[in-house]
Amino acid sequence: DALAAFLRSLHARGIEHRDLKGSNLLVRERGDAFQFFLVHLAEVRFPRRAREGPRLQARAQLNASMPLAVGRGERLRFLVRYAPDASRAERARLFRAIDRLTRARKCVWDPGYAGRELADGPR
């Protein structure tokens, strides 16, 4: 819920991250809440107008970077929190678009990759 609200607030302010994925987010637990911070800021953009294409791509990349343990229910809940004013039909369209773009990437989260990269250097 907190991550969806964070991403929604970025997009509402016109901020785009062209390499949005789990490993480019830092999370700090603050009591019973979480704070999020973007890393890899060279990929942050401030376009003059909101563009749905890059935002869909960002959500698809974030979706692909999440561990497979994050199930469909959690992914749907994220979308509901990201787009609370969207109709059910609009959320279904968004979910299908994100799913299609995620599958087109042919890449999903690889457990342990970051640890191997840090220990062995880049692949």
C-alpha positions as CSV (number, residue, x, y, z in Angstrom):
1,D,0.0,0.0,0.0
2,A,2.8,2.4,0.9
3,L,4.8,1.7,-2.2
4,A,1.7,2.3,-4.4
5,A,1.0,5.6,-2.7
6,F,4.7,6.6,-3.1
7,L,4.7,5.9,-6.8
8,R,1.3,7.5,-7.3
9,S,2.6,10.7,-5.6
10,L,5.7,10.8,-7.8
11,H,3.6,10.4,-10.9
12,A,1.1,13.0,-9.7
13,R,4.0,15.5,-9.4
14,G,5.3,14.6,-12.9
15,I,8.3,12.6,-11.8
16,E,9.3,9.6,-13.9
17,H,12.0,7.0,-13.1
18,R,13.2,5.2,-16.3
19,D,14.8,2.4,-14.4
20,L,12.2,1.7,-11.7
21,K,12.7,-1.7,-10.1
22,G,13.0,-3.1,-6.6
23,S,16.7,-2.7,-6.5
24,N,16.4,1.0,-7.2
25,L,14.3,1.6,-4.2
26,L,15.5,2.0,-0.6
27,V,13.0,1.3,2.1
28,R,13.1,2.7,5.7
29,E,10.8,1.4,8.3
30,R,9.5,4.2,10.5
31,G,7.3,2.8,13.3
32,D,4.4,1.2,11.6
33,A,5.0,2.9,8.3
34,F,7.6,2.8,5.5
35,Q,9.5,5.6,3.7
36,F,10.7,5.0,0.2
37,F,13.7,6.6,-1.6
38,L,14.7,6.4,-5.2
39,V,18.3,5.5,-6.2
40,H,19.9,5.6,-9.6
41,L,18.7,9.2,-10.0
42,A,20.4,9.6,-13.4
43,E,17.2,7.9,-14.8
44,V,14.8,10.4,-13.1
45,R,12.9,12.7,-15.5
46,F,10.6,15.6,-15.1
47,P,8.6,15.7,-18.4
48,R,6.5,18.8,-19.2
49,R,3.3,16.6,-19.4
50,A,2.3,13.3,-17.9
51,R,2.9,10.4,-20.3
52,E,1.1,7.2,-19.7
53,G,3.5,5.0,-21.8
54,P,6.6,5.6,-19.7
55,R,4.5,5.2,-16.5
56,L,3.2,1.8,-17.8
57,Q,6.7,0.8,-18.6
58,A,7.9,1.8,-15.1
59,R,5.1,-0.2,-13.5
60,A,5.9,-3.2,-15.7
61,Q,9.6,-3.1,-14.8
62,L,8.8,-2.8,-11.1
63,N,6.4,-5.7,-11.5
64,A,9.0,-7.8,-13.2
65,S,11.6,-7.0,-10.5
66,M,9.4,-8.2,-7.6
67,P,10.1,-11.6,-6.2
68,L,7.8,-14.4,-7.5
69,A,6.6,-14.8,-3.8
70,V,4.7,-11.5,-4.4
71,G,1.4,-13.0,-5.6
72,R,-1.3,-11.9,-8.0
73,G,-3.4,-10.7,-5.1
74,E,-0.7,-8.4,-3.8
75,R,0.0,-7.1,-7.3
76,L,-3.8,-6.3,-7.8
77,R,-3.9,-4.6,-4.4
78,F,-1.0,-2.4,-5.4
79,L,-2.8,-1.4,-8.6
80,V,-6.0,-0.6,-6.6
81,R,-3.9,1.6,-4.2
82,Y,-2.0,3.2,-7.1
83,A,-5.2,4.1,-9.0
84,P,-7.9,4.4,-6.3
85,D,-10.2,6.6,-8.5
86,A,-10.0,4.3,-11.5
87,S,-13.1,2.2,-12.3
88,R,-12.9,-1.5,-12.0
89,A,-12.8,-1.8,-15.8
90,E,-9.9,0.8,-16.0
91,R,-7.9,-1.1,-13.4
92,A,-8.5,-4.3,-15.3
93,R,-7.2,-2.6,-18.4
94,L,-4.1,-1.3,-16.6
95,F,-3.4,-4.7,-15.0
96,R,-3.6,-6.4,-18.5
97,A,-1.3,-3.7,-20.0
98,I,1.2,-4.1,-17.2
99,D,1.1,-7.9,-17.4
100,R,1.6,-7.8,-21.1
101,L,4.6,-5.4,-20.9
102,T,6.0,-7.5,-18.0
103,R,5.8,-10.7,-20.0
104,A,7.3,-9.0,-23.1
105,R,10.4,-8.2,-21.0
106,K,11.1,-12.0,-20.7
107,C,12.8,-11.2,-17.5
108,V,11.7,-11.7,-13.9
109,W,13.4,-11.3,-10.6
110,D,16.3,-13.7,-10.1
111,P,16.8,-14.6,-6.4
112,G,20.3,-13.9,-5.2
113,Y,21.4,-12.0,-8.4
114,A,22.3,-8.8,-6.5
115,G,24.3,-10.8,-3.9
116,R,26.2,-12.6,-6.7
117,E,26.8,-9.3,-8.5
118,L,28.2,-7.8,-5.3
119,A,30.4,-10.8,-4.5
120,D,31.5,-11.7,-8.0
121,G,31.2,-8.5,-10.0
122,P,28.7,-7.8,-12.8
123,R,27.6,-10.7,-15.0
